[in-house]
Amino acid sequence: MKQSRLMSLVESVANVIVGYSVAVVTQILIFPVFGLHTTLAQNLKMGAVFTVVSIARSYVLRRLFERSKKGQP
């Protein structure tokens, strides 16, 4: 069964929200282990940067895979 465009959007938004949350929580838990002490605001900003990079990476890879599928039957 094919996924509707609306459900694709819902999945993408959920993925971004979960990824952002995981990044921020991971930073809060792991950074002190390495002696890095950041504020919540700094963690939220870094999480945003990681999220933007992740979205760009995912988009580029998806486009590359789509392009590679065009030559196949």
N, C-alpha and C positions, 0 to 999 in steps of 0.2 A: 504494500500500500504506500502511496506517495504522501509525503508530508505537505500540508497546506502552507502557503506563504505566511499566514498569520502564526501558525505553530512554529515555523522556522524562526520567525522574529522572536516569539516567546522563548524558544530554546536559546537563541543567541543572547538575549538580554539576561536570562537566568544564568547562563554560562559566565557572562561578564561579571555579574553581581557575586556569584559564588567564587570566581577566581580572584576578584578584588578582595573579598573578605578573607579568603585563605592566605593571600599574600600579606595582608596587614597583620593577621593573627600570627602567622609564621615569623614575621619580622619582630613582633613584640616578644615572642617566646625565644627566638634564636639569637637575636642581636646581643643581648646581655651575656650569653655564653661566650661570645667572642670579644667581650669587653666594649661593645658598642652601645652607647646609651643615647637614645633618641626620644623626643617627645611624641605624644600621640599625633600632633599635627604633622610632624616630620614623617612619621610612619604612614599617615594617610596620603601625603603627597608622593612618597616613594611608591606606595601601592598603586596610585594613579598612573605614575610613569610606567611601572611594570605592566599595568593593564593595557595601556596604549600600545606598548611594544608588543605585547602578546596578541592584541587584535591585529596589528599590522602584519606580524609574522603569520598568523593564521590565514589572513586574507591572501597574502602573497603565495603561500603554499597551496591554498585552495585554487587560485587562478592557474598556478603551474600545473597542478594535477588536471584541471579542466582542459588546459591546452594540450596536455599529453594524451588525453582521451580522444581528442578530435580525429586523430589519425587512425584510430582503431575502429573496427566494424561494430 
